[in-house]
Structures are given as C-alpha cells and as structure tokens.
C-alpha cells in the first residue's frame, strides 16, 4: 500500500475499504433519487399543467368558432342560436377559469380581453340590432369582426401550439433523464462490484499474507527449526507488531539454545575427564598422590563449570519465560484480529441493509412511473371521447350541408355555417391526432423509464449478492485466524513445557555442583587415607556418570532444534 494510505491498525484498513463501497452506494442512491424526483416533477408538470392548458386553449378556440357559428346562425335564422351562443360563452368562461387556476400568460390575458370585447360587441351591435329589426346592419356588424375572430382563433391555436412544444420539450427531458439513469444504473453497480472486490482482495491480502507468514514461522518453531531469517513486513499495524514479536521470540530461543549447546558440550568433556581420572586412581595406589592433585583440580573446574551452567540455565529459564510471555502477547493480538474481522463482517451486513433500502426506493419509483402510465391511458380515453364528438360534429355538418343544398337559394347561408362547422370538426380531429401521438409517446417513454428502473433493480440485487459473497470471504478469514490462534496456543504450551524442563535441569546442575564440592572434600581426605581415596573415587565415578547422562539428555533436547 502506498505511503499516503498507510494505516496504523487493521480496523482502519477495513473501514477504509468499506467506506469506499458505502460512499459509492450512497452517491448512487442520491443520484437515482434526484433523477426520479426530477422525472416525477416533469411528468406532473405535463399532466397537471401543460396538457390541461393545451386542451383548454384548443377548446377555447373551439368555443370561439362555435360562438361565431351560432352568431351567424342567429343573424341568418334567429331561433335559439343566441342561447347556444351564451352557453358557449359560459364554457369559455369556465375554460378561462381553469387556465387561470393553472397559470395564465400575458398573451392569454390579451386574448381574453379581445374575446370579451368581441363578445360585448356581438351582444350590443349584432344581437340588439337584430332584435330591433336591423337585420342587414347586424349581419354587416358581425361580418366586420371576421378579422378579429380569425386573430382570436389563431391566438388560441398559437397558445395550444406553445403548450404542445413545452410538452415535447418536457418529454425530451424525461427521455434524457431516463437514458442517463439507464447508463448510470449500468455503470455504478459494476463500479461498486469492482471496488468491493478490489477492497476485499487488497484488504484480505494485507491482513492474511503477514499472518500466514507468522503461522508458517510458528509451525517451524514448534517443529524445532530456528534457522530461518527474520520475517520482513512493511505494515505498522497489529500484524506488523505480531511479526516483530515472532522475530524476537525466534532470535531469543535460538541464542538461548546455542548457549545451552556450548555449555552441554563443555559438561560432556568435563564428565569424561572426571571418569578417566577415577579409573586411573583405582588402577594403582602409587599414582594416588599425583592423581589426587589432578582430580582436585578437575573437581574444582567441574564445580566452576557446574556453577556457570547453573547460571546459564537460569538465563535459559528466564528467556523461555519471556518467549512464553511473547506467545501470550501474540495470542492477544490474534484475538484482537479476530474481533476486528467480526467488525468487518458486521459492516458487510450494514452494506447489505443499505442495498435493501436502495432496492425499496427503486421499487417505489417503478410504481410511481406505472401510475403515470395509468394517468396517460385515462387521457387517451378522454381524447377518444373528444374524437368521437368531433366525428359526430363533422357528420352533423355534412348533413347540414346536404339540407342546405336541398333548400336551394335559402340555404346558402346555412351551407356556409355548415362548412365552417365541418372545418372546425376537421381541425379538432387533427388536434386530437397530435394529442394522441404525444400521449402515446409519453406512454412509450414511461415504459422505457419503467424498464430502466427495473434493470437498475436487478443491478441492485446483483450488488447485494456480491456484498453477501464478500461477507462469506471475511468469515473464511476469521476461520483462518482462529486456526492460527490455536497454533499459537500450541507453541505457548510447548514453551511452558520447556520452562518446566529447564527448571528440572537447573535442579540437576545444582546437585552436580554439590556433588563436585563433596568430591573435592573427598580428594582432600584421600590424601590422608588410601581407603578414603578409593571410596571417594567410587563416588566421583558415579557422579561423573550421572553428569554425563545429564549432559547427553541436555544435548538431545538442544538437538531437537535446528539452529
């Protein structure tokens, strides 16, 4: 790991890896939430504002056309055309209230003012003149406002077109958001999976590689092989401290056993010399004096050597106890690693819960988009009803034209009205076709958004599966660490056994020292008496044999280790 990402503990390494994964998941969730909110706002704006405004503007144009038709019918034929004119006027007022409730523009206000002026003009200068009997004047006044009527129709059509353009723009924005969401929904889960696997792989390698080295070295130490070079690791966390403690323990045991080997060799030589001296003393009394002098020197040297060996054995026992203490420290470090691995598993469970929350959010988004699709279908049904009304109006206009043709000269004016009604019906049919295409496009894009969200839901499920796999990997790491802890326990038990043996050996060496001192006293007594010399030599010979056996046993213990 680079120096910029070097951590002092395993916990920080694990938390850093999981923090990257959790950060990506949180960013992905926030982005999806913002896109869904924006798409919902766009759809709500279309359904609640733009589409009703467009329909109302088109219906306003229709009411204007209906009012001009009924006004013409009234000045031509009289009858109930005036009442129908008033009904269309009320419809226009209701449409005006609807548009103002949603939000009216300055252009709409200007058209409404012109519409009110035209309606007032028709009521005063057309209907009143007609009722006074000035039919020709009423017809001329009505015809003089044809330009105003065309401007009103064109104005309302222009407002409807602007609303339609706004709906198309909003539709393009929804499509863009859907495509972007689909792209992000494909890339982010893949990135989360890659980062999760990379973090898990790198973190597990950082933790397990040094631990495996320590475990292998502990096995070698337990088998008696102390000849390997010290382990090298760059980390400064608990694992690095574990490696350093292992190296210190290996070096201490190796130095201690080397010293024991040297001392045991010296004891073996001294015991052989002592045995040879005893044999020479027993072979002839004529050499007693000279032999006693040599034996005295040998026993003194033996006593010193035994004393030194006792001191070395004390050091050996202390070193073994230190090694045992280090083994317990290694065991504590292993327990800490086990605990932190458990925390890593808990973090994986938290990540899994976070993925489940994202899953719930995506499902709710799909349900909302499907609700939008249902609303669009309801609009389609409404358009179908309007289309049927337009077809019926067109049919009525055709029938009216036929009746006007049958009426001859008297039906020409009615034929003009029927033709206007037919044109308006055709215009409504064309508008309904445009609206149907727009609503169909909205339904199609809603289906695409639904599919994209469902794909995102599948990717979230895949991310959840990957996190569960990573959690199982940490469980395997925890099992390996537990096995290493058992091995460390075995090494600690062996060290405790070695400590017990070293204490026994120290006791034996103390006995050897006491025997050597007794042998020296016997040599001095032998100088005064030959019988005492013979007896003392037997004791010395026996002590030498015991010393040789102890030295051989010590050598066997040392040779079990490879230095």
N, C-alpha and C positions, 0 to 999 in steps of 0.2 A: 504493500500500500504506500501511496505517495506520502511524503512528509506532511503535506497540507491536510491529510486525512488520517494522521496517526492519533490513536486514542489510547488513553491510559487504562482502560478497562474493557472487558468483553461486553459488558452491558451497553456501553456507548456505541460499540461497533454494531451490535444487534439493533439497537434503537435507531441508529443512523440508516441502516439498510431498510428497516420497516418504515421509517419516516418518509423516505423517497417514494415508496409504494403508496403509502397513505396520502401523501401530497398529490400524486398524480390522480388518485381516485377522487379526492376532494375537488381538484380543479376540473376533472371530467364531469362530476356531478353538478358543480356550479355552472359550467358552460351549458350542459344539457338543460338545466333549469331555466337559465336566461333565454335560451333559444325557444324553449317550449312556451315560456311566458310571452315572448315577442310574437310567436306564431299565433298564440291564442288572442293576443291583442289585435293583430292584423285581421284574423278571422272574425272576431267580434265587431271590429270596425266595419267590415264588409257587410255582415249580417244585420247589425243594428243601425248602421248609419248610411253607408254608401248605396247599398242595394235599395233600401226603402226610399232614399232621396231620389234615386234614378227612376224607380217605379212611380213615385209621386209626381216628378216632373213630366214623365210621359203621360200620366193620367191628367195632369193639368193641361197639357197640350190637347189631349182628347176632349176634356170639358170645354176648352175654348172652341174647338172645332164643333162640338155638339151645340154650344150656345149660338155660334154663328149660323149653324144649320137651322136651329129652332127659330132664331130671329128672322131668318129669310122665309122659313115656312109660315111664320106669323104674319109677315107683311104680304105674303102671297095668298095665304088661305085663311088666316085667322085661326079660330078654334083654340085648342088647348096648348098650342106651341109656346105661349107665354109662360104657362105653368111649368112646362118642361124646361124652359129657359131658366126659370127660378130654381128648379130642382138641380139643374147642372151648376148653377151659381152656388148653391149650398154645398154641393160636392166639392167645388173649387175651394170654398172657404175651409172645409174640413181638411182637404189636402194641404192648404196653406198652413193650417194649424199644425198638421203633422210635420211638415218640413221645418217650421219654426221651432217646434219642440226638439227636433234633432239638431238643428243649427242652420240658419239661413244665411246666404251670402248677400253681398251688396247687389249683385246682378239680379238675384231673386227678388230682393226688395224693390228694385226698379221695375221689374216685370209686373210685380203685384200692383204697383202704383199705376202703371199703364193699363193693367187689366181692370182695376177699379174705375179709372177714368173712362175707359171704353164702355164698361157696364153701365155707368151713370149716364153716359151719352146715349146709349141704346134705350135706357129706360125713359129719358126725358125727350130726346129728339126723334126717336123712332116709334116706340110704343105709344107715347102720348099723342104724337101727331097722327098715328094710325087710328087711335081711338077717337080723335077729333074729326076723322074723315079725310085727313090729308094723306091719302094712301101713297100717291106718287112721291110726295115730299118725304114720307117716311122711308120709301124704298131708296130714294136718292141719298138721304142721310146715312142709311145703312151701307149703301154701296161706297160712300165716300170714305168709310173707315176700313175698307178692304186691306189697304196697305198696313194699317195698324194691326189688323188681325194677323196678317202674314208675319209681321215682325214679332208678334207675341208667340205665334206657333214656332217660328224659327228660334226665338229666345229660349222657350221651354225645351225645344229639341236640343239646343246647344248645351243647356244645363244637364239634360239627361246624358248627352254625349260626354261631358266632362266627368260626370259621376261614373259612367262606364269606363272611361280612361283611368280614373282613380282606382276602380275595382281591378282593372287589368294590371295596373302598377302594383297594387297590393298582392294580387295573385302572383306576380313575378317575384315579389319579396318573399312570399311564402315558399315558392319553389326554390329560391336561392337558399333560404334557411334550411329547407328540407335536404337539399343536396349537400350543404355544408355539414349538417348534422349527420347525414349518412357517411360522409367522409371521415368526420371526427369519430363517429361510432365505430368505424373500421380501424382507424389508426390507433386511437387511445387504448382500447383493450389489448391490442398487440403490443403497444409500448409498455403497458402495465405488466403484461406477462413477461416480456423480455427483461424489464427492470427487476421484477420479482425473482425470476430465475437467476439473473446475474447477481443480485444482492444475496440470495440464498447460497449460490455456489461460492461466491467470494467469501462471505462470512463463514460458511462451514469450513472452507479450506483454511482460512486464517485461524480458526479455532482448533480444527481437528489435526492439521498437519503437525504442529508442535506437540500436541497431546499424544499423537501416535508415536512420535519420536521418543517422548518421555516413557511411554508404555513399553516400547521395544527396549529402551535402555534399562528400565526396571526389570524386565524379564532377563536381560543379560546379567544384571547384578544379582538377581535371585539365583541364576544358574552358576554364579561364581566367576563370570567374565568381567574383569575390571580394566581391561587393556585398551578400551576404545578412547578415542579423542573426545574432548568435551563437546557437548551439543552447542550449536550456534543458532540463535533466533534473534530477529530484529525487534520484535514486539516488546513493549514495556508494560503490558497488562499482567493480569494474574497468570496467564500461560507463560509469559516470559519469566516471571518470578518462579514459577514451578520448574522451568528448565534450569534456571540458575541454582535453585536448591538441589536439583538432581545432580548437577555437575559437582557442586560442593560435596555432596554425600559420596559420590563416586571417588573423588580425589582423596577425601579423608579416609575412607575404608582402604583404598589402595596403599596410601602412605603407611597406615597403621599395620597392614598385613606385611608390607615389605620389611618394616622394622621387626615384626614378630619372626619373620623368616630368618633374618640375620641372627637374632638372639637364639632361636631354636638351634641353628647350626652350631653356634658357639657352645651351647649346652651339650650338644651331642659329642663335640670334640672333647670337652672337659670330662664328660662321663666316661669316655673311652680311656682317656689318660688315667683317670682315677681307678678304673677297673684293672688296667695294666699294672699300676703301682701296687695294688693289693695283691695281685698274683706274684709279683716279684718279692714282696715282703714274705709271703707264705712259702716261697721256694727255698729260702735259706736264712738262717738267723745271722750268718756272718755279714749279710748286707743290711742288717736291721738298722744300724745307725744311719748309714747313708740314705737308705730308703725312707726312713722316718723323716729325715730332713726334707727330702723331695716331696714326701706325702704331706708334710706340714705346709710346705709352700703351695702344693696343689690344692689342699683343702682351703687355705686362705683365699687362693684365687677363685676357688669354687664358691666360697661364701660371698666374695665380692660380686662374682657373676650372678649368683642367685639373687643377691640384693638388687643388682641392676635390673635383672629380669623382673623382679617383683615391681620395681618402679615402672618399667616399660609396660607390664601387664596392667598396672593402674591407669597409665595413659591410654592403653588399648581399651580398657573398660569405659573410660570417660568418652573416648572417640565413638565407641559403639553406642553409648547412651545419647551422644549428640546426633549420631546418624538416626537413631530411633526417634529423637525429637523432630529431626527434619522430616522423617517419614510421616509423623503425625501432622506436621505443617502441610506436607504435600496432600495428605488426606483431607485436611480442612479446605485447601484450595480446590480440590476436586469437588467437595461438597458445594462450595460456592459456585463452581462452574455448572453443577447440576441445577442449582437454584436459578441461576441466570438463564439456563436453557429452558427451564419451566416458564420463566417470564416471557421468553421469546415465543413459546407455544401459546401463551395467553394473548400476546399481541396478535398472533395469527388468527386467533378466534375473534378478536376485536375487528380485524380487517374483514373477516368473513361476514360479521354482523353489518359492517358498513356497506359491503357489496349487496346484502339483502335489502338494506334501505334504498339503495340506488335502484334495485330491481323493482321495489314497490312504486317509486316515483315514475319509472318508465311505464309501468302498467297503468297508472293513473293518467299519464299523458295519452296513451293509446285510447283509453276510454273517452277522454275529452275530445280527441280528434274524431272518433267514431260518432260522438254526439253532434259534432259539426256536420258530419256527413248526413245524419238524420235530418237536421235543420235544412240542409241543401235539398234533400229529397222533398221536404214539405214545400219548399219554394217552387220546386219543379211541378208539384201538383197544382199549386196556385196558378202558375204560368199556363198549365194545361187548361184550367178553367177559363182564364182570360182569353186563351187562343180559341176555345170553343165559342166564347161570346163574340170574338172578332169574326169568326166564320159565320155565325148566325147573323151578325150585323151586315156582313157582305152579302149574304143570301137575301136579307130583307131589302138591301139597297138594289140588288138585281131585280127582285120582284117589284120594287117601287119604280124602277126604270121601265120595266115591262108595262106596268099600269100607266105610267106617264105616256109611253108610246101609244098605248091604246086610246088615251084621252085626246091625242092629237095636239092641236094648237094650244088648248087649255092646259095641257100637261107639260109644256116645255119647261116652265119654271120649276115644277116638281121634279122633272128629269134632271135639272141642274143640281138640285138638292140631293137627289138620289146618287148622282155621280160623285158629289163631294163626300157623301157618307161612304160610298164604296172605296174612294181613295183613302179616307181615314181608316177604314177597316183594313185595307191592304197595308197601310203604314203601321198599324198596330200589329198586324201579323208579322211584318218584317222585324219590328222591335222585339216581339216575343221570341222570334227565332234567335236574334242576337242574345237576348237574356238567357235563353235555353242553352246556347253554346257556352256562355260564361259560367252558368251554374254547373253544366256538365264538366267544364274544365276544373272548377273548384272541387267537384266530387272526385275527379281523377287525381288531382294533386293531393286531396285528403287521403285517398287510398295509398298514394306513394309515401306520404308522410307516415301513415299507419304502418306500412311495410318497413320503412326505415326505422321507426321506433321498435318494431318487433325484432328487426335484425340487431339493434342495439341491446334489446333484452337478451337475445341469445348470446351476444358477446359478454354481457354482464355475468350470465350463467357460466360461460367458459372461464372468466376471470375468477369466479368463486371456486370452480373446480381446481384451478391452478393453486389458489391460496390453500385449499384443503390439502393438495399434494405437498406443498411446502411445509405445512403443519406436520404431516406424517414424516417428512425428512428430518425435522427437528426432533421428533420422537425417536428416530433411529440414532441421531447424535446423542440424545440423552441416554439411550441404552448402551452405546459405546463408552460413554463417560462413566457409567455405572460399572461396566466391566473393568475399566482402568482403575476405578476406586477399589474394587475387590483385589486387583493385583497389588496395589499399594498396601492394602491391609496385610496381604501375604508377606510382602517384603518387611513390613513392620514387625510381624510375628517372628520372622527369621532373625531380624536384628535383636529382638528381645531374647531369643534362644541363644544367640551368640553372646549377648551380655551375661547370661547365666553361666555359660561355659567359661567365659573369661574370668568370672568370679571364682569358679572352682579351680581354674588353672592358677590363679593368683594364690589360692589357699595351698595348692600343691607346692608351688615355688617357695612359699613361706616355710613349709615343712622341710623342703630341701635345704633351705638356708639354716634351719635349726639343726638338721642332721649334720650339715657340714661343720657347724660350730662344735657339735658333740664329737665329730671325727677329729677335729684339731685338738680338743682336750684329750681324746684317746691317744693321739700320737705323742703328746707330752708325757702321758702316763706310761706309754710303751717304752720310752727312753729309760724308765726305771725298772720295767719288768717285761721279760720276754713273753710270759703268758698273757700279760695285759695287752702286749702288742698284737699277738695272734688273735685275741678276742676282738680287739678294736679293728683289726684288718677285716675280720669277717663282717663286722657291722658296716665298715666302709664299703666293702664289696657289695653288700646288699643294697646300701643306699645308692651306690653308683648304678646298679641295675635298675632301681626304681627311677632314678633320674633319667637314665637312657630311655626307659619306656615312656616317661612323661614327655621327653623331647621328641620321640617318634610320634606320639599322639598329637603333639603340637604341630609337627611338620605335616602330618596327614590333614589336619584342619586347614593349615595355610595352603597346602597344595590343591585344595578344592577350589581355590580362587585362581583365576587367570590374571596375572599382573602385567 
